[in-house]
Amino acid sequence: MLALLFLALRLGYRAWRGRDGLGLGDVKLAAVAGVWLEVAAIPVAIEIAALAGLLAYGLAQVMRRGSRRAMLRGYDRLPFGLFFAPAIWIGWMLDRSLLLPW
């Protein structure tokens, strides 16, 4: 079901903007997350991935401040899978530990 949600998000973004926002690799990783994680851990993994991606992009912007590419552009790419795969693993580890009560 999570992969279908990501696929719908991918197709909706393509219809809205005319270009891909998520790759099919992200959809496949969502399928893996749906299989490996409990229902309560899925939003945690997505949130960890999104926050890590935003942090990495923000740090990259700060480090490029003096260059001519310092502006944030709407067509800049940031591979979500790079952050989603470790977040799935973190969610899986948290799911099997005593840190989270679900």
C-alpha positions, 0 to 999 in steps of 0.5 A: 500500500505504501508503494501505491501511495508513493506511485500516486505521489510520483504520478500526481507530481508529474501531472502537476509539474510536468517532470518527475519528482520521485523516481521509481527507486523511491517507489520500490524503497517504499514497497520495502518499507511497507514489508519490513516496518510495522504500520506505526514505524512507517511515518517515522522512517519517512519523517527521518528521511525527509528531515535528513534530506532537508538538513543535507540540502540546507547544509549544502546551501550554506557551504555554497553560499559564496558561489554562483549556485548559492540560490535554491532552484526548483529544479535542483535534484536531491535523491530521496532514496539516499536518505530513505534507505537508512531511515528504513533501517533506523525505523526497523531497528527502533521497531525491534528495540525497546525505545519506542512503545508500539 
